Amino acid sequence: QVQLVESGGGLVQPGGSLELTCAASKRIFSFGTMGWYRQAPGKQRELVASLTLGDKANYADSVKGRFTISRDNAINTAYLQMNNLKPEDTAVYYCNHRLGVVDSWGKGTLVTVSS
């Protein structure tokens, strides 16, 4: 099974930016759909953004215009650029890859937005 490792989380002030990175152990982003999810304390995990094989991007309404999902198939890496961060964006962010019925998850990276 593929391994996904997220990085780039941390503490940032409101209005700031972070870029999350998801590194895959295999060449998988050329296939299937990859996505970023997040889970805030006491809340269910939710989809933040997804990117299909045809590079069609979808975003949660709460992050549209602020977050950008992308990937570099050549280096098996996906990204989530997050701008104008808000306190409500505080959560653990998870990288996901889905191909058919196979779901792969990273262990997550914590993003804290606070002054």
Secondary structure, DSSP 8 states (H G I E B T S, - for coil): ---EEEE--EEE-TT--EEEEEEESSS-TTSSEEEEEEE-TTS--EEEEEE-TT--EEE-TTTTTTEEEEEEGGGTEEEEEE-S--GGG-EEEEEEEEETTEEEE---EEEEE--
